[in-house]
Amino acid sequence: QVQLVESGGGLVQPGGSLRLSCAASGSIFSIYVMGWYRQAPGKQRELVATRTSDGSTNYADSVKGRFTISRDNAKNTVYLQMNFLKPEDTAVYYCKYATMRHDYWGQGTQVTVSS
């Protein structure tokens, strides 16, 4: 089984930056997709960014050019670098680890963008 631990959430001013981390422990497969999703109050969970084991990335239109997903292979950790943050980015952010067999979710971390 796989456990995901998120960190890095918090309060940031509009235009600021924040980096989220998601560390995976347990059995890590060679082929997988890691991603970030977010859920704002009253909204459904939405995809933010994904990164496959071969290095391919994908971003939601709303964050393209501002957010960057990356990974540290040695630490089995995926990051979400968020720049030029907007109040609309306020949400609970969840990391996801997907294999051919199962999806795993982190516990979520709150990101609040406010003055």
N, C-alpha and C positions, 0 to 999 in steps of 0.2 A: 504494500500500500504506500501511498504518497501523502505527505503532509506539507501544506503550504503555509508559510508564515509571512505576513505582510508587515511592512513598517514604512515610515516616512510621511505619513499623513499629518495634517495640521492646518493652521491658519496662515494665510498668506495674503498680501495686498494685491489688488489688481495690477497686472503688469509684472508681477513677481514670478519666481520660479520655485519649483519643488521637485524632488526626486523620490519616487516610490520604489521600494524594493520588495521582491517576493522570492524567498528562499525555499527551495524544494528539498525535502529529505525523504529517504526511503529508496525504493527501487525506481531508478530512472531509465526509461527506455531510450533506444537510440533514435527512434523516429517519433516525433511529438510536435505539438503546437502549444506554445505558451502565449497567453494574451491577457489583456486588461479590459475590464468592463466597468461600467459605472451605472449607478442608479440614484437619481434625484428624487426628492419627495413627490409622491403622486405619479411617478413615471415608471415605466418598465425598464429593466436592465438592458443597457445598450452596449454594443461593442465599441471599444476605443481604439485598440491596436492589437495586432497579433504578430508573432514571429515564429517561423517554423524552424525545425532542427537543421534545415539546409541553409538558413539565413534569410529567407524571404520575409518581407514585412508588408503589413497592410494597415492602413489608418482610416478612421472615420473622416469624412469630409470636414466635420466641425473642428477637428484637431490637427489636420494636415498642415505641416509647416511649423507647428508650435510644439508638438509632442514628438518624442523619439523613444522607441522601444529598443532595448539592447539586452545583452546577456553576458554573464561571466561564466563560461563553461566550467571552469575549475571549481567554482563555488555553487554550481547549479542554481544560480540566481538570475532572475530577470528584473530589469529596471524600466521605469517609465520616467523619463526626464520631461517635465512639463514647464514650458516657458511661456511668457506673455499671457499669464493666466487671466481669465475673465470670470466675473461672478457667475456666469452660466456654466462654468466648469464645476461649481459646487455640487458635490455628490459623494456617496460612498463608493469607493473604488475597490474592485475585486480582481484578484489575479486568478487565472485559470490555466490548468495543465491538462492537456488532452492527448490521449493515446488512442490507438486503434481499439482499445478495449473499454476505456472508461474516462470520464471527465472528473477532475478534482478542482475544488474551489478553495480559495483563501477565505479568511474570516472577515475581510473587508476593512478598509481604513478610511476615515472621514477626511475629506479635503474641503476646506471652506475658503472661498476667495471673497474677501470683504475688506473695506477700509476701516 
